[in-house]
Each structure stands twice: as structure tokens, then as C-alpha cells.
Amino acid sequence: MARHHRDLLFCRRLPGIAIGRLCEKCDGKCVICDSLVNPEKLVHICSECNFGSFQGNCIICNGKGISDAYYCQECAALEKDRDGCPKIINIGTARADLFYEQKKYGFKKPGN
């Protein structure tokens, strides 16, 4: 996902012993290149990205994590798994702009 959206940033701190998780929507994707083929190496994330309410959440979209995250064979061969913690730490300007546009015009979610 971050490969296709230039406004999303990776954490890139030194990874710890915590295992990265993926939600049902992101399950099977490589966390770097979004490919769905050849999962090879388990993803480790830093302790700050696995602390408190972030524990067990998806490292791509911050949803409820159901499975372990893996790097694909190509990213492991290119050593992109050694670049640091791959958790996406910002929501991107498109989602932030949507939030403020809805707030500006007074749109509310259904059921509220």
C-alpha cells in the first residue's frame, strides 16, 4: 500500500521481538511491495508500534490483526526486510482531508 501511496510513511525504527500482524483484508500481502506471492520471512516490528492499543493491530491499515505478516521472497532477497520497522505510522493526507471536509459540511456517520 505504501508503495502506491507516496504520502504514507513507514516507522523504520529498529525492529524488536514483536511479530507484525495483518487484518483479513490485508492477509497474505507483503508489507513492503503488496505482492500476494511467496511469503518467506516473518515481519518483526518495534516495541513502540506494538505498545498499548496498537498491540495485535494490522501494520498496514491498523485494523484487527488475524494473521502473521510476512515479507515476500523478492523483498527478502533484496534485503528490504532489514530497513527497519515496516508499520505505517500516518493515515495519509487523502483520509485526513476527507475527515475535515466531512466535519466542515456537517456530515455524520449513519447511526449517530
N, C-alpha and C positions, 0 to 999 in steps of 0.2 A: 504494500500500500504506500509506504513512504517513497518507494522508487518512482511511483507515478504522480505523487503529490509533493511538490517541492517545498511546501510550507510546513510539512511535518518534520519534526526533529527527533533524532534518537538521543537517548540519555548518554551513552558512551562512557559511563564510569567503569571502574574496574569490576568485573563480574564476581559475585561471591558463590556460595554454595546453593542458593535458591534456584529451583528449576522454573523456567518460564512456562506459562500455561496459555492455551488458546481456547476461544469460545467455540460454539457449534458452527457459527458462520465462517470462522477463520480456520477451522480444523483442517489439518493437512497441508497448510501453506508454509512455505519457507518464510521466515520472518524478515529476511533481507530482500529477496527478489520476487516474492509472491508466487513462485512456481509450485505446482502440485505434484512434482515427481521426485523420486529417490530421496526420502528423508534419511539423513545419515547421522548427524551429530546432535546431541541433546543441547538445548539452549539453557545457559545459566545467566541469571540477572543479578544486579547489585542488590545489596540489602536495603537501600533506600527505596527502590522500586517494589520491594516485596514487604513493606512495613505497613502495619495498621490495616486500613480499609482496602489497600491495594493488594493484599495477600490473596493469591489464588485467582486474580483477575486476568483477563486476556491481555497480552502485551501489545497487541495491535490496536484493538478498539476499546479496551477497558471493560468488556462485558464479563459475564460469569465464566470462568475458565473450567473446561471439562476434560481437556486432554493436554498432554505434554507437548511443548513446542520443539521443533527440530529445524536444523539448517539442512538445505538440500546438498547433494553431493558436489555440485558445482561451486557453491559458496564455501564449502569446507575445503575444496581443492584450492580455491583462490585465497584461502585464509581470511575470509571476511568474518569468520566466527571469532577472530581474535581482535576485532576492532573495538570491543567494549560492550557494555550492556545495550541490547537492541530494543529496549522498551521505548515506545513513542511517548514523549512527555508533553506535547501540546496538542490541542484539538484542531488546529488549523484555522486560518482566517475565514474560510468559507463558512464553517459551522459557527464561529463566533459572530460573524456578520449576520447570519440568519437569526441568531438569538436576539441581537439588538434590533433587527428590523421587526421581528415579531413583538418585541417589547414596545417599540416606538408606535406601532399601529394598534396595539392592544389585543393581539391575537392570544387566545388562551387554548390550552390543550383540552380536548374533549373529556368530560367527566370532572372537571374542576369548577 
